[in-house]
């Protein structure tokens, strides 16, 4: 088990040894165990672009480890308040912040072979993707529209940027040189402002959208 703790400019990955967890070869474990995090953690420092700051984490989603991407984390990055005031000469409002914000998606996987040979068995950021805009809220709810399938190799999010709302599919398993971000083309009858739920089957290549008025749409993407 890995525990991912992320702050504005750092990510800590804590490894919990399998001896602490029940499994086939360890069916009887103590009722309580204490994990010394300082002895079992790896630290990754992030360097934001000049003029930007990491505002906050939108969340971390876990997946099936056998596919090589056991975790994906999402972060909203905004321009530093001093830069906004200098560029606009006005108070920062939601419209301005939306236009200069971006989402950073981090796919976490196995470390490099060099790290493995050195004895580092922690998770490492395998692919980092930035998308302009911010997450769209679902109607009548406080949660935001983002998900990963059980493989963890893709992320589907509804993004709002420059007054446009788009369904974005981000690939964490694409080959070098391939575009990791695809904006999905949807029928005109689907209004993403009314989408309440998402589903992604990356084996069949089908996206499912649930609207607030009870309509269910299944859309193939591959």
N, C-alpha and C positions, 0 to 999 in steps of 0.2 A: 504494500500500500504506500502511495506517495501523498504527501500533504503539500499543497501549493499555496504559498502566502505571498501576495504581491502588494507592494507599495508603489509610490509614484515613480520611482526610478530604479527599483530593485525587485527581484523575484527570488524567493527562497524556496527550495524544494527539500522537503524533509522525507527521508526514507524510513519507513517502519519495517524492520526485518520480519520475515515470515514466521520466525519463532514466536512473535507476539500474537499471531493470528491463527485461528483454527484452520487446518487443512487435512488432507488424507493421511499425511505422515505425522501430524501433530493434532490429534483429536482432543487431547486433554491439555488445556492451558490454564494458568492461574486466573482466578476471578478478576484480579486487578494487576496491571503491569504499568511500570513507569518508563516512558521513553525519554532518553536524554537527547533533546533535539540538537544541542550544540555539537554532539558527536556524530550526528547523522544528517547533516544538511549541506546543501550546495547553494551558492549565491551567484546570481547573474545580474549584472548592472546594465541598465539601459541608458543610451545616450539620445535624448530628444533633440529634434532639429532646433536650430537657433530660433528664438522667438516663440517657441511652443513649450508647453508644459503638460505633463501627464496629470489630467484632472482627477479621474477616478476610474475604478474598475467596474465594468458592467456585469461581470460574472465569469465564473469558470464552470465548464461543463465536462463531465467525465464520460468515457467511452470504453468499449471492450479492448483490453490491452493486447489481445492477440493480433489486432490489425496494425499495431505499431504506433498508434496515436491515442494514447490513453487519456489525454486531456487537451482541451482547447480553452483559451481564455480570451476575453474581449475587453478592450479598454477604450474609453473616450478620451481623445487628445484635443485640447483647445489651445488657441493662441494665448499667450500670456496677457493678462489684463493690461499691462503697461503698453504692449504692442498695439492692442486694440484702441486704447485711448489715443495713442500717437497717430494711428492711421485714420481714425474716424473723427477725432476731436469731439466725441460725444460719449454719453454713458453707454455701457455695453447692454444691449437688450437681447432677447431670445432670438430674433431674426438674424442679427449680426453673428451671434455665437453659433447658430446653426450653420451659417454659410462658411465659417472658417474652422469648424470642427471636423474631425475625422475619427473613424473607428480603426483601431489596430487589433488585428486578429492574430493570435499566436498559437500555432500548432506545436504541441509538446510531444516529443518522442524519445527514442533511445539516443544516447550520446554517440559521438563518433567512435570509430574503432580505436583511435588513438587514446581517447579517454577511457575506453573499456580496458585497454592494455595497461593503463596507468592505475586501474582499480576504481575509477569513477563510474558508478552504476546508477546515477541519478537521471532524471528527465532533463532534456535540453530543448530549447526552441529550435525546431526543425524548419519552420517556414513562418515568416512574419509578413502580413499583408495589410496595407493601409487603404481605407476606402473613404472618400470625402462624404461628409454629412454626419447625421446622428440617427440613433434608432427611433423607429416609429412606435408610438404607444398603441396597444390594442384598444378597441373601443370599449368603454365601460369597465376598464380594468386598469390596475396599476402596473401590470407586468408588460414587458416589451417583447417584440416579436423576433426571437432568435432561437435556433435549435441546431443540434448536430445529430446525425444518425448514429446507430450503435457502433459503427466502425470508426467514428471520429475523424474521418478523412475529408469531410466537407462541412461547411457551415452555411445555413440558409438564414438570411436576415431581411427584414423590411427596413429600408433606409429612407430617410428624408433629407433632401439636399436641394437648395435653390428652389424651394416650393414644389419640388417634384418628389413623388413617392415611388420607389422601385423595389422589386423583389430581386435580391442579389444572391447568387450562388457562388461561394468561395471554395476553391479546390485546394486542399492541402497536399494532395498526392499527384499533382500534375508534373510533367517532365520539365527539365530546364528549357527555357525559351517559350514555354506555353503560357498563355494568359491565365492567371489563377482566378480572375474575377469575371463572372458572366452576369449581365443584366438580363433577366428573363423577360421575354416578350409575351404578354398576356392578352387574352381576348378583351375587347372593349367592355364587355359586360361585367368584368371583374374590377371592382373598385377597392384598391388596397386599403383605403381608409376604413372600410367596413370589415376587413379580415380580422377574425378573432382567434383563429388557431392555425397552426402549421404542422405539416408532417412531411418527412422526406424518406423515401425508400431508395437508397443508393445501390441496391442490387437490381431492382427492376427499372430504375431511372424514372421515378414518378414522384411528383410533388403534389400534395393535397392541401387545399386551402378551405377553411371553414369561415363563412361570413356571418356577421351578426344577425342577419335575417334568416339563418338556417340553411343556406345553400352550401353544398359541398362540391368542390371542383377538383378533379384529378387531371394533372397536366404532365405529360411525358416530356422529359428534357434530354433523353439519350436514346 
